[in-house]
Amino acid sequence: MALPLLGSALGLVGDLAGSWIKGKVDKQKAETEAKVAQAKAKAVVYEKQATGELDMEKSLTEQMGGSWKDEAWTIFFIVVLSCCFLPWTQGYVKEGFVFLDTSTPDWFANCIYISITASFGYRIGKAGVGMINSVKKNPGSQTKQKPVKKKG
């Protein structure tokens, strides 16, 4: 009589252990499925975000097709750079830069940065503004050379 009772007890313990193990496996499986679903959802969000940014850049590029802003800024910078190498205009360029540096309000300088950024494109402009801000924070980082004296 003890043998059937012992068998029933062992069967009950075995059923409980099996149910407990099955519950643990099911829980782990559910957690894994949730992590996979979350990773897939993040991938979809990143994909949509990247596609949206590319679509926006494409649209902005198409809108700027007939614009002369970037050409105007390029011509302006070429003229200023050229004047730096012409002896009869160097004084004017130097005075102009000194005047801009000492007399231009920050809001006006920021408007110019925004205009140039919009003209040449956001990514290029963002990098340029970052460089300008780093120079403003560390003014000693600019290298200045002494003027070259003419022989004679």
DSSP file (Angstrom, degrees, kcal/mol; ACC not computed):
  #  RESIDUE AA STRUCTURE BP1 BP2  ACC     N-H-->O    O-->H-N    N-H-->O    O-->H-N    TCO  KAPPA ALPHA  PHI   PSI    X-CA   Y-CA   Z-CA
    1    1 A M     >        0   0    0      0, 0.0     4,-1.4     0, 0.0     5,-0.1   0.000 360.0 360.0 360.0 -30.8    0.0    0.0    0.0
    2    2 A A  H  >  +     0   0    0      1,-0.2     4,-2.4     2,-0.2     5,-0.2   0.817 360.0  62.5 -70.1 -30.4    2.9    2.4    0.6
    3    3 A L  H  > S+     0   0    0      2,-0.2     4,-2.3     1,-0.2    -1,-0.2   0.941 104.1  43.7 -65.8 -48.8    4.1    1.8   -2.9
    4    4 A P  H  > S+     0   0    0      0, 0.0     4,-2.3     0, 0.0    -1,-0.2   0.885 114.9  51.1 -63.7 -35.5    1.1    3.2   -4.7
    5    5 A L  H  X S+     0   0    0     -4,-1.4     4,-2.1     2,-0.2    -2,-0.2   0.906 110.8  47.8 -66.5 -40.5    0.9    6.1   -2.4
    6    6 A L  H  X S+     0   0    0     -4,-2.4     4,-2.5     2,-0.2    -1,-0.2   0.884 110.8  52.2 -65.9 -39.2    4.6    6.8   -3.0
    7    7 A G  H  X S+     0   0    0     -4,-2.3     4,-2.4     2,-0.2    -2,-0.2   0.901 109.6  48.9 -63.7 -41.9    4.0    6.5   -6.8
    8    8 A S  H  X S+     0   0    0     -4,-2.3     4,-2.4     2,-0.2    -2,-0.2   0.906 111.7  49.3 -64.5 -41.5    1.2    9.0   -6.6
    9    9 A A  H  X S+     0   0    0     -4,-2.1     4,-2.4     1,-0.2    -2,-0.2   0.914 112.2  47.6 -64.7 -43.0    3.3   11.5   -4.6
   10   10 A L  H  X S+     0   0    0     -4,-2.5     4,-2.7     2,-0.2    -1,-0.2   0.896 111.2  51.5 -65.4 -38.9    6.1   11.2   -7.0
   11   11 A G  H  X S+     0   0    0     -4,-2.4     4,-2.5     2,-0.2    -2,-0.2   0.905 110.6  48.5 -62.4 -42.1    3.8   11.7   -9.9
   12   12 A L  H  X S+     0   0    0     -4,-2.4     4,-2.4     2,-0.2    -2,-0.2   0.913 112.8  47.2 -65.2 -43.2    2.3   14.8   -8.3
   13   13 A V  H  X S+     0   0    0     -4,-2.4     4,-2.8     2,-0.2    -2,-0.2   0.903 112.3  51.0 -64.1 -41.3    5.8   16.2   -7.6
   14   14 A G  H  X S+     0   0    0     -4,-2.7     4,-2.6     2,-0.2    -2,-0.2   0.905 110.1  49.0 -63.3 -41.5    6.8   15.4  -11.2
   15   15 A D  H  X S+     0   0    0     -4,-2.5     4,-2.6     2,-0.2    -2,-0.2   0.918 112.6  48.1 -63.7 -42.8    3.7   17.2  -12.6
   16   16 A L  H  X S+     0   0    0     -4,-2.4     4,-2.5     2,-0.2    -2,-0.2   0.924 113.3  47.2 -62.8 -44.5    4.5   20.2  -10.4
   17   17 A A  H  X S+     0   0    0     -4,-2.8     4,-2.6     2,-0.2     5,-0.2   0.909 112.8  49.6 -64.2 -41.8    8.1   20.3  -11.5
   18   18 A G  H  X S+     0   0    0     -4,-2.6     4,-2.6    -5,-0.2    -2,-0.2   0.912 112.0  47.8 -63.4 -42.8    7.1   19.9  -15.1
   19   19 A S  H  X S+     0   0    0     -4,-2.6     4,-2.4     2,-0.2    -2,-0.2   0.905 112.2  49.8 -64.4 -41.5    4.6   22.7  -14.9
   20   20 A W  H  X S+     0   0    0     -4,-2.5     4,-2.2     2,-0.2    -2,-0.2   0.933 113.2  45.4 -63.3 -46.8    7.2   24.9  -13.2
   21   21 A I  H  X S+     0   0    0     -4,-2.6     4,-2.6     2,-0.2    -2,-0.2   0.914 112.7  51.0 -63.1 -43.8    9.8   24.2  -15.8
   22   22 A K  H  X S+     0   0    0     -4,-2.6     4,-2.8     1,-0.2    -1,-0.2   0.900 109.6  51.3 -61.3 -40.6    7.3   24.7  -18.6
   23   23 A G  H  X S+     0   0    0     -4,-2.4     4,-2.4     2,-0.2    -1,-0.2   0.909 110.3  48.6 -62.5 -42.8    6.3   28.1  -17.0
   24   24 A K  H  X S+     0   0    0     -4,-2.2     4,-2.5     2,-0.2    -2,-0.2   0.920 113.1  47.4 -63.3 -43.8    9.9   29.2  -16.9
   25   25 A V  H  X S+     0   0    0     -4,-2.6     4,-2.6     2,-0.2    -2,-0.2   0.922 112.6  48.9 -63.6 -45.1   10.5   28.2  -20.5
   26   26 A D  H  X S+     0   0    0     -4,-2.8     4,-2.3     2,-0.2    -1,-0.2   0.897 111.8  49.6 -62.4 -39.9    7.3   30.0  -21.7
   27   27 A K  H  X S+     0   0    0     -4,-2.4     4,-2.4     2,-0.2    -2,-0.2   0.926 112.4  46.7 -64.5 -45.2    8.3   33.1  -19.7
   28   28 A Q  H  X S+     0   0    0     -4,-2.5     4,-2.3     1,-0.2    -2,-0.2   0.886 112.3  51.0 -64.4 -38.8   11.8   33.1  -21.2
   29   29 A K  H  X S+     0   0    0     -4,-2.6     4,-2.5     2,-0.2    -1,-0.2   0.910 110.5  49.0 -64.3 -42.6   10.3   32.5  -24.7
   30   30 A A  H  X S+     0   0    0     -4,-2.3     4,-2.2     2,-0.2    -2,-0.2   0.902 110.9  49.9 -64.7 -41.8    7.9   35.4  -24.3
   31   31 A E  H  X S+     0   0    0     -4,-2.4     4,-2.1     2,-0.2    -1,-0.2   0.901 111.5  49.0 -63.6 -40.8   10.7   37.8  -23.1
   32   32 A T  H  X S+     0   0    0     -4,-2.3     4,-2.4     2,-0.2    -2,-0.2   0.917 110.8  49.7 -64.5 -43.5   12.8   36.8  -26.1
   33   33 A E  H  X S+     0   0    0     -4,-2.5     4,-2.5     1,-0.2    -1,-0.2   0.881 110.0  51.8 -62.7 -37.6    9.9   37.4  -28.5
   34   34 A A  H  X S+     0   0    0     -4,-2.2     4,-2.4     2,-0.2    -1,-0.2   0.908 110.0  48.6 -65.6 -41.4    9.3   40.8  -26.9
   35   35 A K  H  X S+     0   0    0     -4,-2.1     4,-2.4     2,-0.2    -2,-0.2   0.901 112.0  48.8 -65.5 -40.4   13.0   41.8  -27.3
   36   36 A V  H  X S+     0   0    0     -4,-2.4     4,-2.4     2,-0.2    -2,-0.2   0.923 112.0  48.8 -64.2 -44.2   12.9   40.7  -30.9
   37   37 A A  H  X S+     0   0    0     -4,-2.5     4,-2.3     1,-0.2    -2,-0.2   0.896 111.5  50.0 -62.6 -40.2    9.7   42.7  -31.6
   38   38 A Q  H  X S+     0   0    0     -4,-2.4     4,-2.3     2,-0.2    -1,-0.2   0.908 110.6  49.1 -65.3 -42.4   11.2   45.7  -29.9
   39   39 A A  H  X S+     0   0    0     -4,-2.4     4,-2.2     2,-0.2    -2,-0.2   0.900 111.6  49.4 -64.2 -40.4   14.4   45.5  -32.0
   40   40 A K  H  X S+     0   0    0     -4,-2.4     4,-2.2     2,-0.2    -2,-0.2   0.903 110.1  50.9 -64.6 -40.8   12.3   45.1  -35.2
   41   41 A A  H  X S+     0   0    0     -4,-2.3     4,-2.3     2,-0.2    -2,-0.2   0.912 110.0  49.3 -63.9 -42.5   10.2   48.2  -34.2
   42   42 A K  H  X S+     0   0    0     -4,-2.3     4,-2.8     1,-0.2     5,-0.2   0.906 109.6  52.5 -62.6 -41.2   13.4   50.2  -33.6
   43   43 A A  H  X S+     0   0    0     -4,-2.2     4,-2.4     1,-0.2    -1,-0.2   0.903 109.3  49.2 -61.7 -41.1   14.8   49.1  -37.0
   44   44 A V  H  X S+     0   0    0     -4,-2.2     4,-2.6     2,-0.2    -1,-0.2   0.916 111.4  49.5 -64.2 -42.8   11.6   50.3  -38.7
   45   45 A V  H  X S+     0   0    0     -4,-2.3     4,-2.6     2,-0.2    -2,-0.2   0.938 112.4  47.1 -61.9 -47.1   11.7   53.6  -36.9
   46   46 A Y  H  X S+     0   0    0     -4,-2.8     4,-2.7     1,-0.2     5,-0.2   0.896 112.4  50.4 -61.9 -40.5   15.3   54.2  -37.9
   47   47 A E  H  X S+     0   0    0     -4,-2.4     4,-2.5    -5,-0.2    -1,-0.2   0.926 112.5  45.8 -63.8 -44.9   14.6   53.2  -41.5
   48   48 A K  H  X S+     0   0    0     -4,-2.6     4,-2.6     2,-0.2    -2,-0.2   0.889 113.0  51.0 -65.5 -38.3   11.6   55.6  -41.7
   49   49 A Q  H  X S+     0   0    0     -4,-2.6     4,-2.4    -5,-0.2    -2,-0.2   0.937 112.2  45.7 -64.8 -46.5   13.7   58.3  -40.1
   50   50 A A  H  X S+     0   0    0     -4,-2.7     4,-2.3     1,-0.2    -2,-0.2   0.913 114.2  48.6 -63.5 -42.7   16.6   57.8  -42.6
   51   51 A T  H  X S+     0   0    0     -4,-2.5     4,-2.7    -5,-0.2    -1,-0.2   0.909 110.9  51.0 -63.2 -42.0   14.2   57.7  -45.5
   52   52 A G  H  X S+     0   0    0     -4,-2.6     4,-2.4     2,-0.2    -2,-0.2   0.903 109.9  49.1 -62.4 -42.2   12.4   60.8  -44.3
   53   53 A E  H  X S+     0   0    0     -4,-2.4     4,-2.5     2,-0.2    -1,-0.2   0.912 112.7  47.8 -64.7 -41.6   15.7   62.7  -44.0
   54   54 A L  H  X S+     0   0    0     -4,-2.3     4,-2.5     2,-0.2    -2,-0.2   0.910 112.1  49.5 -65.3 -41.3   16.7   61.7  -47.5
   55   55 A D  H  X S+     0   0    0     -4,-2.7     4,-2.5     2,-0.2    -2,-0.2   0.900 111.4  49.7 -63.0 -40.2   13.3   62.6  -48.9
   56   56 A M  H  X S+     0   0    0     -4,-2.4     4,-2.6     2,-0.2    -2,-0.2   0.928 111.7  47.4 -65.4 -44.7   13.6   66.0  -47.2
   57   57 A E  H  X S+     0   0    0     -4,-2.5     4,-2.5     2,-0.2    -2,-0.2   0.897 112.0  50.8 -63.4 -39.6   17.1   66.7  -48.6
   58   58 A K  H  X S+     0   0    0     -4,-2.5     4,-2.4     2,-0.2    -1,-0.2   0.927 111.3  48.2 -62.6 -44.5   16.0   65.6  -52.1
   59   59 A S  H  X S+     0   0    0     -4,-2.5     4,-2.2     2,-0.2    -2,-0.2   0.916 112.3  48.3 -62.6 -44.3   13.0   68.0  -51.9
   60   60 A L  H  X S+     0   0    0     -4,-2.6     4,-1.6     2,-0.2    -1,-0.2   0.892 111.3  51.0 -64.3 -39.2   15.2   70.9  -50.7
   61   61 A T  H  < S+     0   0    0     -4,-2.5     4,-0.2     1,-0.2    -2,-0.2   0.915 110.4  48.7 -64.0 -42.9   17.7   70.2  -53.4
   62   62 A E  H >< S+     0   0    0     -4,-2.4     3,-1.1     1,-0.2     4,-0.2   0.875 109.9  52.3 -64.8 -36.9   14.9   70.2  -56.0
   63   63 A Q  H >< S+     0   0    0     -4,-2.2     3,-0.5     1,-0.2    -1,-0.2   0.819 107.1  52.7 -68.7 -30.3   13.5   73.5  -54.6
   64   64 A M  G >< S+     0   0    0     -4,-1.6     3,-1.5     1,-0.2    -1,-0.2   0.412  78.9 103.7 -85.3   3.3   16.9   75.2  -54.8
   65   65 A G  G <  S+     0   0    0     -3,-1.1    -1,-0.2     1,-0.3    -2,-0.1   0.860  88.7  34.2 -54.8 -40.8   17.3   74.2  -58.5
   66   66 A G  G <  S+     0   0    0     -3,-0.5    -1,-0.3    -4,-0.2     2,-0.2   0.341  96.1 113.2 -96.9   6.7   16.6   77.7  -59.8
   67   67 A S    <   -     0   0    0     -3,-1.5     4,-0.2     1,-0.1     3,-0.1  -0.545  46.4-167.4 -85.3 143.7   18.2   79.6  -56.9
   68   68 A W     >  +     0   0    0     -2,-0.2     4,-2.8     1,-0.1     5,-0.2   0.303  61.6 103.2-106.5   6.5   21.3   81.7  -57.3
   69   69 A K  H  > S+     0   0    0      1,-0.2     4,-2.5     2,-0.2     5,-0.2   0.928  82.7  45.3 -57.9 -48.1   22.0   82.1  -53.6
   70   70 A D  H  > S+     0   0    0     49,-0.3     4,-2.2     1,-0.2    -1,-0.2   0.888 114.4  49.0 -66.9 -36.4   24.8   79.6  -53.5
   71   71 A E  H  > S+     0   0    0      2,-0.2     4,-2.7    -4,-0.2    -1,-0.2   0.902 110.4  51.9 -66.0 -39.6   26.4   81.0  -56.7
   72   72 A A  H  X S+     0   0    0     -4,-2.8     4,-2.5     2,-0.2    -2,-0.2   0.930 111.7  45.6 -62.6 -45.3   26.1   84.5  -55.2
   73   73 A W  H  X S+     0   0    0     -4,-2.5     4,-2.6     2,-0.2    -1,-0.2   0.906 112.6  51.5 -64.2 -40.6   27.9   83.5  -52.0
   74   74 A T  H  X S+     0   0    0     -4,-2.2     4,-2.2    -5,-0.2    -2,-0.2   0.928 111.2  47.1 -62.1 -45.1   30.5   81.7  -54.0
   75   75 A I  H  X S+     0   0    0     -4,-2.7     4,-2.5     2,-0.2    -1,-0.2   0.913 111.3  52.4 -62.3 -42.5   31.2   84.7  -56.2
   76   76 A F  H  X S+     0   0    0     -4,-2.5     4,-2.5     1,-0.2    -2,-0.2   0.935 111.1  45.9 -59.0 -47.4   31.3   86.9  -53.1
   77   77 A F  H  X S+     0   0    0     -4,-2.6     4,-2.6     1,-0.2    -1,-0.2   0.863 111.5  52.4 -66.8 -35.1   33.9   84.7  -51.4
   78   78 A I  H  X S+     0   0    0     -4,-2.2     4,-2.6    -5,-0.2    -1,-0.2   0.915 110.7  48.0 -64.9 -42.2   36.0   84.5  -54.6
   79   79 A V  H  X S+     0   0    0     -4,-2.5     4,-2.5     2,-0.2    -2,-0.2   0.942 113.7  46.1 -63.8 -47.5   36.0   88.3  -54.9
   80   80 A V  H  X S+     0   0    0     -4,-2.5     4,-1.2     1,-0.2    -2,-0.2   0.931 114.7  47.6 -61.9 -45.2   37.0   88.7  -51.2
   81   81 A L  H  X S+     0   0    0     -4,-2.6     4,-0.5     1,-0.2     3,-0.4   0.911 111.9  50.2 -63.0 -42.2   39.7   86.1  -51.4
   82   82 A S  H >< S+     0   0    0     -4,-2.6     3,-1.6     1,-0.2     4,-0.5   0.909 106.3  55.5 -62.1 -42.1   41.0   87.6  -54.7
   83   83 A C  H >< S+     0   0    0     -4,-2.5     3,-0.7     1,-0.3     6,-0.3   0.768  96.5  66.0 -63.2 -25.3   41.2   91.0  -53.1
   84   84 A C  H 3< S+     0   0    0     -4,-1.2    -1,-0.3    -3,-0.4    -2,-0.2   0.747 105.5  43.9 -66.2 -22.0   43.4   89.6  -50.3
   85   85 A F  T << S+     0   0    0     -3,-1.6    -1,-0.2    -4,-0.5    -2,-0.2   0.431  93.4  88.1-104.5  -1.2   46.1   88.9  -53.0
   86   86 A L    X>  -     0   0    0     -3,-0.7     3,-2.2    -4,-0.5     4,-1.3  -0.882  69.5-148.0-100.5 116.2   45.9   92.2  -54.8
   87   87 A P  H 3> S+     0   0    0      0, 0.0     4,-0.5     0, 0.0     3,-0.3   0.827  95.1  55.1 -54.6 -37.0   48.2   94.8  -53.1
   88   88 A W  H 34 S+     0   0    0      1,-0.2     4,-0.1     2,-0.1    -5,-0.1   0.585 116.0  38.2 -76.1  -8.1   46.0   97.8  -53.9
   89   89 A T  H <> S+     0   0    0     -3,-2.2     4,-2.3    -6,-0.3    -1,-0.2   0.497  90.1  89.4-114.6  -8.2   42.9   96.2  -52.3
   90   90 A Q  H  X S+     0   0    0     -4,-1.3     4,-2.8    -3,-0.3     5,-0.2   0.885  86.5  52.8 -59.9 -40.7   44.5   94.5  -49.3
   91   91 A G  H  X S+     0   0    0     -4,-0.5     4,-2.6     1,-0.2    -1,-0.2   0.905 110.0  48.2 -61.7 -41.5   44.2   97.5  -47.0
   92   92 A Y  H  > S+     0   0    0      2,-0.2     4,-2.4     1,-0.2    -1,-0.2   0.901 112.2  48.8 -65.7 -40.7   40.4   97.7  -47.8
   93   93 A V  H  X S+     0   0    0     -4,-2.3     4,-2.6     2,-0.2    -2,-0.2   0.935 112.4  48.4 -64.0 -45.4   40.0   94.0  -47.1
   94   94 A K  H  X S+     0   0    0     -4,-2.8     4,-2.5     1,-0.2    -2,-0.2   0.937 113.0  47.1 -61.2 -47.4   41.9   94.3  -43.8
   95   95 A E  H  X S+     0   0    0     -4,-2.6     4,-2.7     1,-0.2    -1,-0.2   0.883 111.3  52.9 -62.0 -38.4   39.9   97.3  -42.7
   96   96 A G  H  X S+     0   0    0     -4,-2.4     4,-2.7     2,-0.2    -1,-0.2   0.922 110.4  46.2 -62.9 -44.4   36.6   95.6  -43.7
   97   97 A F  H  X S+     0   0    0     -4,-2.6     4,-2.5     2,-0.2    -2,-0.2   0.905 113.1  49.2 -67.1 -39.9   37.4   92.5  -41.6
   98   98 A V  H  X S+     0   0    0     -4,-2.5     4,-2.2     2,-0.2     5,-0.2   0.931 112.5  48.7 -62.4 -45.1   38.5   94.6  -38.6
   99   99 A F  H  X S+     0   0    0     -4,-2.7     4,-2.7     1,-0.2     5,-0.3   0.934 112.7  47.1 -60.7 -46.9   35.3   96.6  -38.9
  100  100 A L  H  X S+     0   0    0     -4,-2.7     4,-1.6     1,-0.2    -1,-0.2   0.903 112.8  50.4 -60.9 -40.7   33.1   93.4  -39.2
  101  101 A D  H  < S+     0   0    0     -4,-2.5    -1,-0.2     1,-0.2    -2,-0.2   0.874 121.8  30.9 -66.7 -37.4   34.9   91.9  -36.2
  102  102 A T  H  < S+     0   0    0     -4,-2.2    -2,-0.2    -5,-0.2    -1,-0.2   0.718 129.3  33.3 -94.8 -21.9   34.5   94.9  -33.9
  103  103 A S  H  < S+     0   0    0     -4,-2.7    -3,-0.2    -5,-0.2    -2,-0.2   0.547  85.7 101.3-116.7  -8.9   31.2   96.3  -35.2
  104  104 A T     <  -     0   0    0     -4,-1.6     2,-0.0    -5,-0.3    -4,-0.0  -0.677  67.7-130.6 -84.7 124.0   29.0   93.5  -36.3
  105  105 A P     >  -     0   0    0      0, 0.0     4,-2.1     0, 0.0     3,-0.4  -0.357  20.2-116.8 -67.4 153.3   26.3   92.5  -33.8
  106  106 A D  H  > S+     0   0    0      1,-0.2     4,-2.7     2,-0.2     5,-0.2   0.873 113.4  57.6 -58.7 -39.1   26.0   88.8  -33.0
  107  107 A W  H  > S+     0   0    0      1,-0.2     4,-1.8     2,-0.2    -1,-0.2   0.877 107.6  47.6 -62.9 -35.9   22.4   88.7  -34.4
  108  108 A F  H  > S+     0   0    0     -3,-0.4     4,-2.1     2,-0.2    -1,-0.2   0.915 111.3  49.7 -71.1 -42.1   23.6   89.9  -37.8
  109  109 A A  H  X S+     0   0    0     -4,-2.1     4,-2.3     1,-0.2    -2,-0.2   0.906 110.6  51.2 -61.0 -41.1   26.5   87.5  -37.9
  110  110 A N  H  X S+     0   0    0     -4,-2.7     4,-2.5     1,-0.2    -1,-0.2   0.882 107.0  53.6 -64.4 -37.7   24.1   84.7  -37.0
  111  111 A C  H  X S+     0   0    0     -4,-1.8     4,-2.5     2,-0.2    -1,-0.2   0.902 108.9  49.3 -62.4 -40.4   21.8   85.8  -39.8
  112  112 A I  H  X S+     0   0    0     -4,-2.1     4,-2.7     2,-0.2     5,-0.2   0.926 110.3  50.4 -64.2 -44.0   24.8   85.6  -42.2
  113  113 A Y  H  X S+     0   0    0     -4,-2.3     4,-2.7     1,-0.2    -2,-0.2   0.920 111.9  48.0 -58.8 -43.6   25.6   82.1  -40.9
  114  114 A I  H  X S+     0   0    0     -4,-2.5     4,-2.7     2,-0.2    -1,-0.2   0.912 111.5  50.1 -64.5 -42.5   22.0   81.0  -41.4
  115  115 A S  H  X S+     0   0    0     -4,-2.5     4,-1.9     2,-0.2    -2,-0.2   0.924 113.8  44.3 -62.6 -45.0   21.9   82.4  -44.9
  116  116 A I  H  X S+     0   0    0     -4,-2.7     4,-2.7     2,-0.2     5,-0.3   0.910 113.0  52.2 -66.7 -41.4   25.1   80.7  -46.0
  117  117 A T  H  X S+     0   0    0     -4,-2.7     4,-1.5    -5,-0.2     8,-0.4   0.921 111.0  47.0 -59.4 -45.2   24.0   77.4  -44.3
  118  118 A A  H  < S+     0   0    0     -4,-2.7    -1,-0.2     1,-0.2    -2,-0.2   0.855 114.0  49.4 -65.6 -34.2   20.7   77.5  -46.2
  119  119 A S  H  < S+     0   0    0     -4,-1.9   -49,-0.3    -5,-0.2    -2,-0.2   0.938 118.7  33.7 -72.7 -47.5   22.5   78.3  -49.5
  120  120 A F  H  < S-     0   0    0     -4,-2.7     4,-0.2     1,-0.2    -1,-0.2   0.583 122.9 -89.2 -88.9  -9.6   25.2   75.6  -49.4
  121  121 A G     X  -     0   0    0     -4,-1.5     4,-2.6    -5,-0.3    -1,-0.2  -0.100  31.9 -91.5 112.5 148.8   23.1   72.9  -47.6
  122  122 A Y  H  > S+     0   0    0      1,-0.2     4,-3.1     2,-0.2     5,-0.2   0.898 118.2  48.9 -61.6 -47.2   22.4   71.9  -44.1
  123  123 A R  H  > S+     0   0    0      2,-0.2     4,-1.7     1,-0.2    -1,-0.2   0.923 116.3  41.6 -65.2 -44.4   25.1   69.3  -43.6
  124  124 A I  H  > S+     0   0    0     -4,-0.2     4,-2.2     1,-0.2    -1,-0.2   0.924 117.3  49.3 -66.6 -43.2   27.9   71.5  -44.9
  125  125 A G  H  X S+     0   0    0     -4,-2.6     4,-2.9    -8,-0.4     5,-0.2   0.886 107.5  53.7 -63.5 -40.3   26.5   74.5  -43.1
  126  126 A K  H  X S+     0   0    0     -4,-3.1     4,-2.0     1,-0.2    -1,-0.2   0.910 110.6  46.8 -62.5 -42.2   26.2   72.7  -39.8
  127  127 A A  H  X S+     0   0    0     -4,-1.7     4,-2.0    -5,-0.2    -1,-0.2   0.904 112.9  50.1 -65.6 -40.6   29.9   71.6  -40.0
  128  128 A G  H  X S+     0   0    0     -4,-2.2     4,-2.5     2,-0.2    -2,-0.2   0.916 109.7  49.1 -64.9 -43.9   30.9   75.2  -40.9
  129  129 A V  H  X S+     0   0    0     -4,-2.9     4,-2.8     1,-0.2    -1,-0.2   0.883 109.2  54.2 -63.3 -37.6   29.0   76.7  -38.0
  130  130 A G  H  X S+     0   0    0     -4,-2.0     4,-1.9    -5,-0.2    -1,-0.2   0.906 109.5  47.3 -61.3 -41.2   30.6   74.2  -35.7
  131  131 A M  H  X S+     0   0    0     -4,-2.0     4,-1.9     2,-0.2    -2,-0.2   0.911 112.0  49.9 -66.0 -42.2   34.0   75.3  -36.9
  132  132 A I  H  X S+     0   0    0     -4,-2.5     4,-2.3     1,-0.2    -2,-0.2   0.918 110.7  49.5 -63.2 -43.5   33.1   78.9  -36.4
  133  133 A N  H  X S+     0   0    0     -4,-2.8     4,-2.1     1,-0.2    -1,-0.2   0.878 109.0  52.2 -64.4 -37.1   31.8   78.3  -32.9
  134  134 A S  H  X S+     0   0    0     -4,-1.9     4,-1.6     1,-0.2    -1,-0.2   0.868 110.1  48.9 -68.0 -33.9   35.0   76.4  -32.0
  135  135 A V  H  < S+     0   0    0     -4,-1.9     6,-0.2     2,-0.2    -2,-0.2   0.894 110.2  51.4 -69.2 -39.5   37.1   79.4  -33.2
  136  136 A K  H  < S+     0   0    0     -4,-2.3    -2,-0.2     1,-0.2    -1,-0.2   0.885 111.7  47.0 -63.2 -38.4   35.0   81.8  -31.2
  137  137 A K  H  < S+     0   0    0     -4,-2.1    -1,-0.2     1,-0.3    -2,-0.2   0.839 124.0  32.7 -72.8 -32.3   35.4   79.7  -28.1
  138  138 A N    ><  +     0   0    0     -4,-1.6     3,-2.2    -5,-0.2     4,-0.3  -0.640  67.9 167.2-122.8  71.8   39.2   79.4  -28.6
  139  139 A P  G >  S+     0   0    0      0, 0.0     3,-1.1     0, 0.0    -1,-0.1   0.771  74.7  62.4 -62.5 -24.1   40.3   82.7  -30.3
  140  140 A G  G 3  S+     0   0    0      1,-0.2    -5,-0.1    -3,-0.1    -2,-0.0   0.580  85.0  77.9 -74.8  -8.0   43.9   81.9  -29.6
  141  141 A S  G <  S+     0   0    0     -3,-2.2     2,-0.3    -6,-0.2    -1,-0.2   0.665  72.5  94.3 -78.0 -14.5   43.7   78.8  -31.8
  142  142 A Q  S <  S-     0   0    0     -3,-1.1     2,-0.6    -4,-0.3     0, 0.0  -0.576  75.0-134.3 -76.7 138.5   43.8   80.9  -35.0
  143  143 A T        -     0   0    0     -2,-0.3     2,-0.5     2,-0.0    -2,-0.1  -0.821  19.8-165.9 -95.4 128.5   47.3   81.2  -36.4
  144  144 A K        -     0   0    0     -2,-0.6     2,-0.3     0, 0.0    -2,-0.0  -0.938   4.6-154.0-114.5 134.7   48.3   84.7  -37.5
  145  145 A Q        -     0   0    0     -2,-0.5     3,-0.1     1,-0.0    -2,-0.0  -0.767  23.0-108.1-105.9 152.8   51.3   85.3  -39.6
  146  146 A K        -     0   0    0     -2,-0.3    -1,-0.0     1,-0.1     3,-0.0  -0.484  45.9 -96.1 -73.1 147.5   53.4   88.5  -39.8
  147  147 A P        -     0   0    0      0, 0.0     2,-0.5     0, 0.0    -1,-0.1  -0.358  39.3-112.4 -64.6 145.2   53.0   90.5  -42.9
  148  148 A V        -     0   0    0     -3,-0.1     2,-0.3    -2,-0.0    -3,-0.0  -0.665  29.6-138.2 -80.3 127.1   55.6   89.8  -45.6
  149  149 A K        -     0   0    0     -2,-0.5     2,-0.2     1,-0.1    -1,-0.0  -0.680  16.6-121.8 -88.3 139.0   57.8   92.9  -46.1
  150  150 A K        -     0   0    0     -2,-0.3     2,-0.3     1,-0.1    -1,-0.1  -0.542  22.8-126.0 -77.0 141.8   58.7   93.8  -49.6
  151  151 A K              0   0    0     -2,-0.2    -1,-0.1     1,-0.2     0, 0.0  -0.638 360.0 360.0 -82.8 143.3   62.4   93.9  -50.5
  152  152 A G              0   0    0     -2,-0.3    -1,-0.2     0, 0.0    -2,-0.0   0.467 360.0 360.0 129.5 360.0   63.7   97.0  -52.0
